[in-house]
Amino acid sequence: MRQYYRRDRLVEVEQLEGVVAVQVDAHDQDEAQARGAALGSSGRAALREADVDDETADAFERARWVFVRPSAETREALASAEGVADAAAVGNVIRRSDGRVGIATDLLNVQLVPSLSPEEAESELAAAGLEIVNKLNFADNLYEVRARESGDALAASVDLHENPKFVFAEPSFVEHIPQRLHPSDPKYDRQWQWNNTGALGGVPGADAQTEPAWERTVGEGMRVAVIDNGFDADHEDLAAGVGPMSGFYSSGVVGTTFTPTTQETGNTDRTHGTFCAGMVGARHNNERGGVGAAPGCELMLVASLIDQVDTQTTLARAVAYAGDPSTEIPGASPSDGADILVSSLGPNGAEWDLTSTLELAIEGAAANGRQGRGLAIFWAASNGKNVDIGMDEVVSHPDVIAVVRSNRKDKEDNAARGPDVELIAPGVDVFSTVPGNAYSTSTGTSFAAPCVAGCAALALSVNPELTRDQLRKVMHESADKIGGVTYDSDGHNDDYGFGRVNAAQAVALAEAIP
């Protein structure tokens, strides 16, 4: 582990062991690779071990940076004053807390106290063993320098921090700064829910604001349980994300049994669940279909009410299983449970009675899931203009986060209303997966709920230690106040809840919580 200072805060990073980055003098990438091979063995394996994706490594190499495990001769050259022949620069490879990698050379930026004259400032730089590369003219006494005596910019940053003549000394990392993520999936442009350009009468920006969030995370490490009637688990845009804790319930003469499987179950009623699963976690940049809100998450697909007919007991078992798989699989670890749960099951009429069994399952999962941090449970409220959400005892339960639907104009669209509505999200003419490796548009609160769940997975992925209540608060406070309506002193409106989900703001807010 290495340390440096940024904006007067001590930052710790990991330096990748046994690999260095060398910027070689070459005309093209092939020549750069050849020159790199002369310096030692490839360091690509070390990058992969550190979870550095090939896109990032390729970008560095296009800029003639090669990663090598140095040979004895190269190590000797690195330690000498002359350095590596034909190398424009050499640096250590570091990985920051957000997972991004950079190259720490001997370059850093420093600012000296403004009271020093330029001559005095340059004298101080020389005394500190710093060589001026550029004087940066947009602030007083600001310089880009080389740390000739400290080894690299990280060490220089620490060495200079206590020097009263310096305002700051920060490493100038070489890093990959890609374009803003806009998935390459061929049907992505049909998904206004993620990027509303204003087409077809929509309002530009009236979407879930996922694109800015994807710059930070696509939900890796999150397991989202989707409870529905059935799924096409083999769908080309879902299969890669379906996790081993998926499964289905089936009724027989000996009662209802649970079967864990990631494969197609043969259920006849799969369209609804497949669409919901795609809204959460359809894969991205795979040259197929569109994308889900959290395309890097793991999908825990749980088919509970086959053909839409079964008991709340089966639904309760599915909820409990999502919170703690050991309730269905003896010896399973509770840590294999979901990080987020979403369901869009329920009647479209206003009334739905809650049994004590389902209530116990909801309360148990909400309180005890995620090893005691609590499981956030998102549920689609009823479709139906102005129906009273309070008459639906499942969705209005205090441990359930009720979601209604918005259209591409950022207006609510014929769904339940009342004080228990918490969030609104795109759910009208949205585009997602359907069985048979196909895709379609559909409308319903059923699809707004997985949209919100996927966005919540993005937020939780950047701060997995958040409790259920903290995440719920994040989703409330990050939502956009849309609709041109009045929100009360708590920020709530009976039609819009706390507002339309905003993934980018949720991620930023979650990340800021210590």
LINZIBEL-V368965 format. One record per pair of residues at least 24 apart in sequence whose ideal C-beta (glycine too) atoms are under 6 Angstrom apart, sorted by the first residue. I is the first residue (numbers start at 1). J is the second residue. D is the distance in whole Angstrom. If there is no record, write none. Layout:
BEGIN
i j d
I J D
I J D
END
This chain:
BEGIN
i j d
2 154 5
3 158 6
4 154 4
4 157 4
4 171 5
5 157 5
5 161 5
6 170 6
13 94 4
13 96 5
14 95 5
15 92 5
15 94 5
16 46 6
16 50 6
16 93 4
18 69 5
19 43 4
19 46 4
19 67 6
19 69 6
19 93 6
20 70 6
21 65 5
21 67 5
21 91 5
21 93 5
21 103 4
22 66 6
22 87 5
22 90 5
23 64 5
23 65 5
23 88 4
23 89 4
24 64 6
24 66 6
24 87 6
25 86 5
26 64 6
29 61 6
29 62 6
32 64 5
32 66 6
36 66 3
36 68 5
39 68 5
39 74 5
40 68 4
40 69 5
40 70 4
40 71 4
40 74 5
41 69 5
43 67 3
43 68 5
43 69 5
50 95 6
52 101 5
56 176 5
59 176 5
92 152 6
102 173 4
102 175 4
103 174 4
104 152 5
104 153 5
104 154 5
104 171 5
106 146 5
106 147 5
106 152 6
106 153 6
107 153 6
107 172 4
108 147 6
108 153 4
108 156 6
108 169 6
108 171 5
108 172 5
109 144 5
109 170 5
109 172 5
110 143 6
110 145 6
110 166 6
110 169 5
111 141 6
111 142 5
111 167 4
111 168 6
112 141 4
112 165 6
112 166 6
113 165 6
114 140 4
116 141 6
124 165 5
181 214 4
181 215 6
183 284 5
183 285 6
183 291 5
184 285 5
185 289 6
185 290 5
185 291 5
187 289 5
187 290 5
187 439 6
188 290 5
188 291 6
190 431 4
191 290 5
191 431 5
192 408 5
193 426 4
193 430 5
196 408 6
202 408 3
203 409 5
203 410 5
206 408 6
206 410 4
208 426 6
208 451 6
208 455 6
208 501 5
208 503 5
209 502 5
209 503 5
209 504 4
210 293 6
210 503 5
212 504 4
213 458 5
213 503 4
213 504 5
213 507 5
216 507 5
217 458 5
217 461 5
217 462 5
218 295 5
218 296 3
219 294 3
219 296 5
219 297 4
219 457 5
219 458 5
219 461 5
220 296 4
221 461 6
222 297 4
222 339 5
222 457 4
222 460 6
222 461 5
223 298 5
223 300 5
223 338 5
223 339 5
224 280 5
224 297 5
224 340 5
224 453 6
224 457 5
225 300 4
225 302 6
225 322 4
225 338 4
225 341 5
226 276 6
226 277 5
226 280 6
226 301 6
226 342 6
227 302 5
227 304 5
227 318 5
227 343 4
228 273 3
228 276 6
229 269 4
229 273 6
229 305 5
229 308 5
230 267 3
230 269 5
230 270 4
230 273 5
230 303 5
231 270 6
231 273 4
231 274 5
231 277 6
231 301 5
232 270 5
232 274 5
232 435 4
233 262 6
233 264 5
233 301 6
234 264 5
235 433 5
235 437 6
236 288 5
236 437 5
237 282 4
237 283 6
237 288 5
237 289 4
237 433 5
238 277 6
240 283 5
241 281 5
241 283 6
241 299 5
242 299 5
242 301 6
243 298 4
243 300 5
245 300 5
245 325 6
245 336 5
246 300 6
246 301 4
248 303 4
249 304 5
249 314 5
256 314 5
258 328 4
267 303 6
267 306 6
268 307 6
269 307 5
269 308 6
270 435 5
271 434 5
271 435 6
274 433 5
274 434 6
274 435 5
275 432 5
275 434 6
275 442 6
276 344 5
276 450 5
277 301 6
278 432 4
278 433 3
279 432 5
279 447 5
279 450 4
279 451 5
280 450 4
280 453 6
280 454 4
282 433 6
289 439 5
290 431 6
292 454 6
293 451 6
293 454 3
293 455 5
294 454 4
294 457 4
294 458 5
297 457 5
300 338 5
312 355 5
312 358 5
313 357 6
315 358 6
316 357 5
316 358 4
316 361 4
319 361 4
319 362 6
319 365 5
320 361 4
323 365 3
323 369 4
323 375 5
337 369 6
339 460 6
340 376 6
340 453 5
340 456 5
340 457 5
341 375 6
341 377 5
342 378 4
342 449 5
342 450 5
342 453 4
343 379 5
344 380 4
344 446 4
344 449 5
348 382 6
348 383 5
348 384 6
350 382 6
350 387 4
350 388 6
350 391 4
351 391 5
352 392 5
352 394 5
353 393 6
354 393 4
354 394 5
362 397 6
362 399 5
363 399 6
366 399 4
373 467 5
374 467 5
374 468 3
376 456 6
376 468 5
376 471 5
378 403 6
378 449 5
378 452 5
378 453 4
380 445 4
380 446 5
380 449 4
381 415 6
381 416 4
381 445 5
382 416 4
383 415 6
383 444 6
383 445 5
385 414 4
386 417 6
387 416 5
388 418 6
389 416 4
389 418 4
389 420 5
389 421 6
390 418 5
396 420 4
403 448 5
403 449 4
403 452 5
404 445 6
405 445 5
405 448 4
406 500 6
410 482 4
411 483 6
412 495 5
412 496 6
415 445 5
417 494 5
417 495 5
418 494 5
421 497 4
422 497 5
423 452 5
423 497 5
423 501 6
424 496 5
424 497 6
424 500 5
425 451 4
425 452 5
425 501 5
426 451 6
452 501 5
455 501 5
455 503 4
455 506 6
458 503 5
458 507 5
459 506 4
459 507 5
459 510 4
462 507 6
462 510 5
462 511 5
463 510 5
463 511 6
463 513 6
474 506 6
474 509 5
474 510 5
475 506 6
478 502 5
478 505 4
478 506 4
478 509 5
END
